[in-house]
Amino acid sequence: MKIRHPLLIQAVGRVGSRFIRQLGGTLDFHFRYADPSVNPEVARRVGQRYIYAFFHEVMLFPAYYWNWPEMHILISDHRDGEMITQVVKRLGFGVVRGSTTRGGARALREMSLRVDGNLCVTPDGPRGPRRRVHQGIAYLASRTGLPVVGAGMAFQGPWRANSWDRFCVPRPYSKAACVAPAPLLVPPDADRDALEEARAEIERRMLDATAEAEEWVNRL
C-alpha cells in the first residue's frame, strides 16, 4: 500500500526519525579515515567542504551519525522520496530533491549552489543498479570543485530488505564500521571521458572501502 496522505507521510517522518535515533544509539560505531581531515566532524569545524558518497543500502549509518544542518543530502523526486525527506529533515539534514535520473539537472544545480556545508549523495540511487556509481556525482564534483569522499559502510549481520539495494537495517547492539578513503578531486573542465574515468575511480574506491568495512565488522 502506498502512503500518499500528507499527514500520514509526516507521521512516518516522526516515527522514522525517532526509530533511527533510538536504534543508532545502541550501535558500536568504528571509523577509519585515510585522511583525518575528511572526518565530517573535523571538516565542519574547520570549514572544509566535501561531497560525501555512500551506497543507498547503508543510508541509516549517516542518517544517525552525520545528521547536521550543514550536511545537504540528495533525495529522489520519486513518490517514496517524500517519506525519506520527512525523516531526514527531522534528523537535522538539509535536503535537496532530485536524483541523477529524475530531476537530476535541477538537483545538481541546486546542490552546486549550497555554499554553507557539505553535500551527501547515494550515487547508486534511487533505483540502482546496486553499488553501481552513476556519473552524476563526477559531474557534480567537477562543477562545484568539491572533492569526493566515497565512503564504505557496513553493519554486522543486518536485516536486509527484498529490494534492489538489499537495504540494511542494523540489529540492535551490533557493530557498524565506516571506511573513508582519501578525497578525489575531479578537474573543473572534465569532459565526458574524464567524467567516466572519475566515476569509475569513485566506484572502485567505494567498493574497496565497503569490502574493508564489511570485513571489519565481521572480525571485531
N, C-alpha and C positions, 0 to 999 in steps of 0.2 A: 504494500500500500504506500503510495506517495503522499508525503506530508506537504500540503500546499498552503494551508491557512496561516496567515502571518502570526497569529497568537500562538499556534502550535509550534511554529518554527522558532519563535522567541523562547518558548518553554524548553524546547530541545537545547537551545543555546545555554540556558541557565543550568539545566541538568547536566549537559555535557561538560561544561566548564568546571562545575563542581566535582564531577566524577574524575576528570583529569587531574585536578589539584589533589584530591584525596588519594588516588591511585599512585600518582607520581611521587607523593610524599613517602611512600613505602619502599621505593626502589633504591638500590645501591648503585649510584652512578660512578662511572670511571671515564677518564678522559686522557687522550694523548694528542698533543698538538705538535706537529713538526716544527712550527714556529710559534712560540708563546704569544706573539702579538696578534695571531688570528683568533685567539680565545675571545669570544664576544664580550665577556665580562671585562677584558682588558681594552678591547677596541672601543667600547662605548665610553670608557673613562678618558681615553686619550684623543678621541675624535677621529680615529681611523675608520674608514668605511670599506665594507666588502659586500660581495654577493655571496650569501651562504646557500649552498645547494645540498639537498638531502632527498633521498628517494621517497616516493609517495607512501610507501608501506610503513615507514617508521616516523611519520609526522607527529605521533604522540610524544616522541622524545623531545624535540624542540618546543612543542606546544606547552610542555611543562617547564622546561629548563631555560628557554630563551624568550620568554613572553614579556618583552619590554616594548613600550610605545615606539621607540626608535627602530624596532625591527618590523619592516613592512613586508608582509607576506602576500604572494600572488595566489589568489583563489579563483578557481574556474567560474566562468559565467553560467555554467550548467546549473540546472534547477537545484540539484543537491548541494551546489556550492553555497547557497544562501544559508543552509543549516551550519555548514562549516564556518562561514563568515560570522554567524551569531555566536558560535563557540569561541573562536579565536579573538574576536573583539572583546568579549568578556574576560578572556585570559589576559588581555593587555596589549595585543599586537595592533599595529597599523595594518590596514587591508587595502589591496588593490585588486579589483575584479578583472578577470580575463585569463587567457592562457596562451600558449604557443599555437593553439589550434582554433580557439574561439575567442574573438575579441582581442587577438594577440597584438596587433599593431597598436591599438589604443592602449592596451595594458602596458606594453613595453614603453610607449611614450610617457605614460604617467609615472611608471617606475623610474624612468630616466630623470624625471624632474624632482624625485624625492631627495632633497639635499640635506635632510635632517637626520639621517640614520642609515642603517644597513638594509639590504634587500634580501628576502628569503624566497627561494624558488624550489619547487619539486620538478626537476627537469624531465622526468618521465611521465608526468601527469598531463591532463587529467584522465586520460584513457589508455596510456601505455604506448608501446609495449613495456612490460615491467623491466625496470633497470636499464632502459634504453634512453639515453640523453638526447633530447631534441635540440636543434640548432639555435632555437630562440635564446637560450642562455648565453651562447657565444656572441650573438648579435647584441644582446643587452650589455654584456661586458665591454664589447668594442665601442659601443656608442656612449656609455657612461664613463669609461675609463676606470671602472672599479674592478679590482682583482676578484677572481672566483675562488672560493674555498669549497671544494667538493667533498663534503664530509661523508664518512661511512658510519652508520649507527646500527646497533643490534640489541635485542633483548634476549635474555636467557629463557629458552623454551616457551616462547609466547604462544597464545592462541592466535590462529590465523583465519581470516575470513575467506570465504569461497568467492573471491573477486579477482579481477585482472591483476591486481598488485599483491594479492595474498596479504592484505592489510593486517598489521600486527597489533595485538592487544597484550601488553605485558602482564605476566602473572604477579600478583601482589608479593612484595618482599623478595623479588628476583633481582638479578643483576642487569645493568644496562651499560653499554660502552659506546663511546664516540671517538673515532679516529679522524683527525683533520690533517690532510697533507698541506704542503706549502701552497700559498696562493698562486694562481695562474693569471697573468696579465695578457689580455688579448689586444693586439695592435689596433689603434683607433681607425686606421684605414684598411682594415681587414676586408678582403674580397671574398667571394664565395668559397674559393679553395682554402683560404686561410681560416675562414669560419668553420669549415668542415674539419680542418686539422685541429682547431681548438676544441670543437665539440668532441672529437674522438679522444683527445687528451683528457678533457674533463671526465668523460665516461670511464676511461681507463683508471684514472686516479680514484674515482668514486667506487668502482668495483674492487680495486685493491684495498681501499680503506674499509669497505664493507666486509670483505673477507677477513681482514685483520680483526675488526670489531667482533665478528661472529666467533672467530677462534678465541678471542679474549674472554668473552662471557662464558664460553663453554669450559674454559680451563681455570677460571678464577675460583 
